[in-house]
Every structure is written in C-alpha cells, then in structure tokens.
Amino acid sequence: MQIYRGDTFKFEFSATLEDGTEHTFQEGDILKVGLKTSMPNTEYQIYQKKQITEPTKIVLFEFSHEETMKMTIGTKIMEIELTDTFGVVSTLYQEQIIVVGDVINE
C-alpha cells in the first residue's frame, strides 16, 4: 500500500477468522492502529485508539492532513492490535506501507 504524506488517510478495517467468517467487534473492545518506521521501534509516527461502543464488523480509522504531515517519507510498518473485553491482546494486522512525498508542497 502507498499513501501520500499530507493526504487524509482513512480506511475501513475488518477481521476474518481462521474459519473464514467475519469477526464482530464487541462493545468494550479496543482497537489500536499505528505506523512506525521499523519492527523494533516502539514509537509510532501516527497512532489512533478506538473503543468499540456497539457490535460492528467494520471499524473506520481516519488520520487528518495534520497527522500525516508528521510522517517521514519511506517504508513504515502499520500494525492493528485488538484488546478484547476479556483483556486478551492480539495483533490482527501488520503490513508495510510506503509513505511517498507530498503532491503539493505547502
């Protein structure tokens, strides 16, 4: 995936279970998404945490222009983590994202 620094970055996230069914996030679940420069790095360039308020299969994440302007150009690791209502923590998604330069420099 490739995104432009300075663009609003939004995406819908859903999870598929091993048996192929779509997971339903429950009220009280917490989803966290962040982009960092490398696997060992513990600091995220952009980060968002969402608490689920009603059962849903799809969660929308949106990062503003101001947030994405803070990112450096290059390859990032995007991670999405779920903490369920029982306190079980699971990494649901990890992918490399390429942040390319600004289309219009401000």
Secondary structure, 3 states (H helix, E strand, C coil): CEEECCCCEEEEECCECCCCCECCECCCCEEEEEEECCCCCCCCCEEEEEECCCCECCEEEEECHHHHCCCCCEEEEEEEEEECCCCCEEEEEEEEEEEECCCCCC
